[in-house]
Amino acid sequence: MGSRAFFQPEIETMPQDKLREMQVERFRHAVARVMSHSTFYRELYESAGVDPEEIRTFEDIRSIPLIDRAQIESFSPLTSLCSDPVRVREIHSTSGTRSRKIFLVAATQHDIDYWADINARALWMVGLRPGDVLLNAFPTGITTWGFGLHYGALKLGMASVPAGSLPPEQLLELLWEVEATALCATPSKALSLSRLVEKRKVDMRGNTRCRIALLGAEPWSRPMRERIESSLGVKAYDLYGMSEFLGPAMGCECQVRDRKFGMHIWADAFLCECVDPRTGEPMGEGEEGELVWTSLVWEGTPLIRYRSGDLSAITWQSCDCGRTHPRIAAIKGRTDDAVVLEGIIIYPSQVEETLLAFEEAGSQTRIVVDRDKRGTDFFCVRVELKDKSLLQDQALCQSLARKMKDAVRQATGVAPREVELLPPGALRKASGSEEKTPVVRVEDRRGK
């Protein structure tokens, strides 16, 4: 079994024409299902003149109305359920924030089994096999990330260690004690672990069996990846998911780790489109836009043509790994956290990637947008340093701030008015679904 290149070869290498036929057929059945169970969808689609039987091509799919987070937040609890309540086995939710309500996600046994399959595919794809040990540092509460990877590990034949919200010190101890061969976590948690390892001057390559890190649930930069790999002695892979769709492994990097289009998405389970965020019109092959997702197989709480807010691009070009499913680029940012200054769009991920390339930088950055007395918009950046002792060297800090300011200007086209250097832990970290909202990544003071 361990010599197989794919966990589910027949699905993962299915010819693309067959995959596309499957997507249209499953989309048609999904629309019929939600119209028969959900008042929201029935009213929306009837007013738009939607007839499921007329959905035969991708052009037909594009005529189906898009929906967004504001619309699904209007659902009363479980009114979006598209299955007999008796068949529901689990209920999860997105994490609420100050700006967002939770959205309940119900799963039948069929959903849980399929969920386990796609997570097992992702784990197998990065090189894990039966007998490996996964240290699962995603939370296993009401949200979905920890559960999805746990089910996938069990389906594959691995041992799963649900570490949840343990602090870095305990995670590091557990990594050794259970002889974990893989870690899954948010990039920021992995970076915190890296900082601890650096502080203790531990040689991870010679002291643990851990060789793989699966990181997701928040944007992360290339410099962050390189630092995590260097400190923890692992090969890190990007993992994509949304709690609205039962979370992790909607997309995952294969071992090719293509720099432009790295993450395979499972076309048998999801239809992913890329649209112009302003008009909703489809983007061309490989062109950047907003990802729109449809759950093709979920019975409990399916979402049809849901605007994710995530900015990326999609390609169906073949991959050297042999999988035929489409791939998406790393998430560049979100439609709701873009900052427009002087007609130039700036994404927090651009700024973060630039700043974390500096050896002195810690794990957190923040963009502060404001307006001066003349009515001119400007932004500043706040950066945590990895060592508070650096702040005692005034000349070093002045030089570092100048270099960071210039680097951000080169990356974005606009220079920050100020770069503020802070000690480790000075900036509030995101929690739950906040990683995918602007609530902690951008502080906009213009309306105050």
C-alpha positions in Angstrom: 0.0 0.0 0.0 2.8 2.5 0.9 4.3 2.2 -2.6 1.3 3.7 -4.3 1.7 7.2 -5.6 -2.0 8.1 -4.9 -4.4 7.4 -2.1 -7.4 7.1 -4.5 -5.7 6.6 -7.9 -8.9 6.3 -10.0 -10.2 9.6 -8.7 -6.9 11.5 -8.5 -5.9 10.7 -12.0 -9.3 10.7 -13.7 -9.1 12.2 -17.2 -10.0 15.9 -17.1 -12.9 15.6 -19.6 -14.5 13.0 -17.3 -13.8 15.2 -14.2 -15.6 18.1 -16.0 -18.5 16.0 -16.9 -18.8 14.8 -13.3 -18.7 18.4 -12.1 -21.6 19.5 -14.3 -23.7 16.5 -13.4 -23.0 16.9 -9.7 -23.7 20.6 -9.9 -27.1 20.0 -11.5 -28.0 17.5 -8.7 -26.8 19.9 -6.0 -29.0 22.7 -7.3 -32.0 20.4 -7.5 -31.3 19.2 -3.9 -31.0 22.7 -2.4 -34.1 23.9 -4.2 -36.1 20.9 -2.8 -34.9 21.5 0.8 -34.1 25.2 1.3 -36.5 28.1 1.2 -33.6 30.5 0.6 -32.3 28.7 -2.5 -35.8 28.0 -3.8 -36.8 31.6 -3.7 -33.4 32.8 -5.0 -33.4 30.4 -7.9 -37.1 30.7 -8.8 -36.8 34.5 -9.0 -33.8 34.0 -11.4 -35.6 31.4 -13.5 -33.3 28.5 -12.6 -34.3 25.1 -13.8 -31.9 22.3 -12.7 -32.7 20.2 -15.7 -31.4 22.9 -18.0 -27.9 22.9 -16.4 -25.9 21.0 -19.0 -22.7 23.0 -19.5 -20.3 25.3 -17.6 -22.0 28.3 -19.4 -25.2 27.2 -17.8 -23.5 27.1 -14.4 -22.3 30.7 -14.8 -26.0 31.8 -15.1 -26.7 30.6 -11.5 -26.7 33.5 -9.0 -23.6 34.0 -6.8 -24.1 34.1 -3.0 -21.9 35.7 -0.3 -21.2 35.7 3.4 -23.9 38.3 4.2 -26.6 36.2 2.6 -25.7 33.0 4.4 -25.4 34.9 7.7 -29.1 35.7 7.3 -30.0 32.0 7.7 -31.5 31.0 11.0 -29.7 28.1 12.6 -30.0 25.0 10.5 -32.5 26.5 8.0 -29.9 25.8 5.3 -30.0 22.1 6.2 -30.5 20.0 3.0 -30.9 16.6 4.6 -33.2 14.8 7.0 -32.2 16.0 10.5 -32.1 12.4 11.6 -29.2 11.7 9.3 -27.0 14.5 10.7 -24.0 13.3 12.7 -22.0 16.4 13.4 -22.6 20.1 13.5 -19.7 22.5 13.2 -19.5 26.3 12.6 -17.3 29.0 11.4 -15.7 31.1 14.1 -17.5 34.3 14.9 -15.6 37.6 15.1 -16.6 41.1 16.0 -17.7 41.6 12.4 -19.1 38.2 11.5 -21.8 35.9 12.8 -21.2 32.2 12.9 -22.5 29.9 10.2 -23.6 26.4 11.2 -22.4 23.5 9.0 -24.1 20.1 9.4 -22.5 16.9 8.2 -24.2 13.5 7.5 -22.2 10.3 7.8 -21.8 10.5 4.0 -20.2 13.9 4.4 -17.9 12.8 7.2 -16.7 9.8 5.1 -16.0 12.0 2.0 -14.4 14.6 4.2 -12.0 11.9 5.6 -11.2 10.8 2.0 -10.1 14.2 0.8 -8.0 14.8 3.9 -6.4 11.4 3.5 -5.6 12.3 -0.2 -3.9 15.4 1.0 -1.9 13.7 3.7 -0.9 10.9 1.2 0.0 13.6 -1.4 2.6 15.2 0.8 4.3 11.9 1.5 2.6 10.5 4.6 1.8 6.8 4.9 0.3 4.2 7.3 2.3 4.2 10.5 3.2 7.9 10.4 2.2 10.0 13.4 0.4 13.4 12.9 0.7 16.0 15.6 -2.5 17.9 14.9 -2.2 21.4 16.4 -5.4 22.7 14.8 -8.2 23.2 17.3 -10.8 20.4 17.6 -13.6 22.5 19.0 -16.7 23.7 17.1 -14.6 24.7 14.1 -13.6 22.1 11.4 -9.9 22.1 10.8 -8.7 19.8 13.6 -11.5 17.3 12.9 -11.0 17.1 9.1 -7.3 16.2 9.4 -7.9 13.9 12.3 -10.4 11.9 10.2 -8.1 11.9 7.2 -5.2 10.6 9.3 -7.3 7.7 10.6 -8.6 6.9 7.1 -5.1 6.7 5.8 -3.9 4.5 8.7 -1.8 7.0 10.6 -1.9 7.8 14.3 -3.4 11.2 15.1 -2.4 13.3 18.2 -5.1 16.0 18.7 -2.9 18.7 20.4 -5.4 21.5 19.9 -4.4 24.8 21.5 -1.3 23.6 23.4 1.4 26.3 23.8 4.6 26.0 21.8 6.6 24.6 24.8 4.2 21.7 25.2 3.9 21.2 21.5 7.7 20.8 21.2 7.7 18.3 24.1 4.9 16.3 22.5 6.7 16.3 19.1 9.5 14.4 20.7 7.5 12.2 23.0 5.1 10.8 20.4 7.8 10.7 17.7 5.6 12.7 15.4 6.6 12.5 11.7 4.3 15.4 10.6 2.8 18.5 12.1 -0.3 20.3 11.0 -1.1 23.8 12.3 -1.6 27.4 11.3 1.5 29.1 9.9 1.6 31.5 12.8 1.6 28.6 15.3 4.4 26.9 13.4 6.3 30.2 13.4 5.9 30.5 17.2 7.3 26.9 17.5 10.2 27.9 15.2 11.0 30.9 17.4 11.1 28.7 20.5 13.4 26.3 18.7 15.7 29.1 17.6 15.7 30.5 21.2 16.7 27.1 22.6 19.2 26.5 19.8 17.8 23.0 19.1 18.9 21.1 16.1 15.5 19.7 15.0 16.9 17.7 12.1 18.9 15.6 14.4 16.5 15.4 17.3 13.0 14.6 15.9 11.4 12.3 13.3 9.2 15.2 12.1 9.8 15.8 8.4 6.5 17.3 7.1 4.4 20.4 8.1 0.9 21.0 6.7 0.1 24.6 7.3 -3.2 26.5 6.5 -6.2 28.5 7.7 -4.4 31.8 7.2 -2.2 33.5 4.5 1.5 33.0 4.9 4.5 34.2 2.9 7.5 32.6 1.3 9.9 34.0 3.9 7.7 32.5 6.6 7.8 29.1 4.9 11.6 29.2 4.6 12.1 30.2 8.2 9.7 27.4 9.5 11.5 24.8 7.3 14.9 25.9 8.4 14.1 26.0 12.1 11.9 22.9 12.3 13.8 20.8 9.8 10.6 20.0 7.8 9.3 20.4 4.3 6.2 22.7 4.6 3.1 22.4 2.4 0.3 24.9 1.9 -3.2 23.7 2.9 -6.4 25.5 1.9 -9.9 25.2 3.3 -13.0 27.1 4.5 -15.1 26.1 7.5 -18.2 26.8 5.4 -17.2 23.8 3.4 -16.0 21.6 6.3 -12.6 23.1 6.4 -9.2 21.6 5.5 -7.9 19.9 2.3 -10.2 21.6 -0.2 -6.8 22.3 -1.6 -3.3 21.1 -0.8 0.2 21.3 -2.3 1.7 18.2 -3.8 5.3 17.3 -3.6 6.1 19.3 -6.8 5.3 22.5 -4.8 4.9 24.6 -7.9 5.8 28.2 -7.1 2.9 29.6 -9.1 0.0 27.1 -8.9 0.9 24.8 -6.0 -2.4 23.6 -4.5 -4.5 20.9 -6.1 -8.2 21.2 -5.5 -10.5 18.1 -5.5 -12.7 18.6 -8.6 -14.9 15.6 -7.7 -15.9 17.3 -4.4 -15.8 21.0 -5.3 -16.3 23.2 -8.3 -13.9 26.2 -8.0 -14.3 29.2 -10.3 -12.3 32.4 -10.5 -14.3 35.6 -11.1 -13.7 39.3 -11.3 -14.5 40.5 -7.8 -16.1 43.7 -9.1 -18.4 42.2 -11.8 -18.7 38.5 -11.0 -17.7 37.7 -14.6 -15.3 34.7 -15.1 -11.6 35.3 -15.3 -9.5 33.5 -17.9 -7.2 30.5 -17.3 -4.5 31.5 -14.8 -5.9 35.1 -14.3 -6.2 36.4 -10.8 -9.6 37.0 -9.3 -11.9 35.9 -6.5 -12.4 32.2 -5.9 -16.0 31.0 -6.0 -16.8 27.6 -4.5 -19.6 25.0 -4.9 -19.9 21.9 -2.7 -20.7 19.1 -5.2 -21.1 16.3 -2.7 -22.1 17.6 0.8 -25.5 16.5 1.9 -25.9 18.5 5.1 -25.1 22.1 4.3 -24.2 22.6 0.7 -23.2 26.0 -0.7 -23.7 26.9 -4.3 -21.5 29.4 -6.1 -20.3 31.0 -2.8 -18.0 34.0 -3.0 -15.0 33.2 -0.8 -13.4 36.6 -0.8 -10.0 34.9 -1.4 -7.9 36.3 -4.2 -6.1 33.7 -6.3 -6.0 32.1 -9.7 -6.8 28.7 -11.1 -5.3 26.5 -13.8 -6.2 23.1 -15.3 -2.7 22.7 -16.7 -1.1 19.3 -16.1 1.1 18.8 -13.0 4.2 16.7 -12.9 2.8 14.7 -9.9 0.4 13.0 -12.2 -2.8 14.3 -10.6 -5.3 15.7 -13.1 -7.3 17.9 -10.7 -7.0 21.7 -11.2 -4.6 23.8 -9.1 -4.9 27.2 -7.4 -2.2 29.8 -6.6 -1.3 30.7 -3.0 -3.9 33.1 -1.6 -2.7 36.6 -2.3 -5.2 38.4 -0.1 -8.9 39.0 0.4 -11.3 41.3 -1.3 -12.3 42.7 2.1 -8.8 43.6 3.3 -7.3 45.3 0.3 -6.1 48.8 1.0 -6.3 51.4 -1.8 -3.9 54.3 -1.6 -3.0 56.6 -4.5 -4.9 54.4 -6.8 -2.7 51.4 -5.9 -4.1 48.3 -4.3 -2.0 47.0 -1.3 -2.6 43.6 0.2 -1.5 42.7 3.8 0.1 39.6 2.4 2.4 41.7 0.2 3.6 43.7 3.2 3.9 40.7 5.4 6.0 38.8 2.9 8.3 41.8 2.5 8.8 42.4 6.2 9.3 38.8 7.3 12.1 38.5 4.8 14.2 40.5 7.3 16.1 38.3 9.7 15.2 40.6 12.6 11.5 40.4 12.1 9.2 38.3 14.3 5.9 36.7 13.4 3.4 39.5 13.4 2.9 42.7 11.3 0.1 45.2 11.1 -0.9 47.9 8.6 -2.4 51.1 10.0 -4.3 53.2 7.5 -5.1 56.8 8.4 -5.9 60.3 6.9 -3.9 63.4 7.7 -5.3 66.9 8.3 -5.1 67.7 4.6 -7.3 64.8 3.8 -4.5 62.6 2.4 -4.6 58.9 3.0 -1.5 57.2 4.2 -0.4 54.0 5.9 2.1 52.9 8.5 3.4 49.5 9.4 4.0 48.0 12.8 6.4 45.1 13.0 7.3 42.7 15.9 10.9 41.9 16.2 12.0 38.4 17.2 14.3 39.7 20.0 13.3 42.6 22.2 17.0 43.3 22.9 17.3 44.7 19.4 15.2 47.7 20.5 18.0 48.8 22.7 20.2 49.6 19.7 18.8 52.9 18.4 21.1 53.1 15.4 20.3 49.6 14.4 16.5 50.2 14.7 16.7 53.4 12.7 18.6 51.7 9.9 16.3 48.7 10.0 13.1 50.9 9.8 14.6 52.7 6.7 15.4 49.4 5.0 11.9 48.0 5.7 10.2 51.2 4.5 12.1 51.0 1.2 11.4 47.3 0.8 7.7 47.9 1.2 7.8 50.7 -1.3 9.5 48.5 -3.8 7.0 45.7 -3.3 3.8 47.7 -3.3 4.6 50.9 -5.1 3.7 53.0 -2.1 6.0 53.8 0.9 4.7 53.6 4.4 4.9 56.9 6.3 6.4 55.2 9.3 7.7 51.8 10.3 7.2 51.1 14.0 9.3 48.3 15.6 7.8 46.5 18.5 8.9 43.8 21.0 7.7 40.2 20.5 4.0 39.7 21.5 3.1 43.4 21.2 0.5 42.8 18.4 -2.7 40.9 19.0 -2.7 37.5 17.3 -5.7 36.3 15.2 -8.0 33.6 16.5 -10.5 31.4 14.8 -11.6 32.7 11.4 -10.0 36.1 12.1 -7.0 34.9 10.1 -9.1 35.4 7.0 -10.6 38.8 7.9 -9.0 42.2 8.1 -9.9 42.5 11.8 -6.3 42.1 13.0 -4.3 42.5 9.8 -5.4 46.0 8.9 -6.4 48.8 11.3 -8.3 51.4 9.3 -8.6 54.7 11.3 -10.0 56.8 8.5 -13.6 56.4 9.7 -12.9 57.3 13.3 
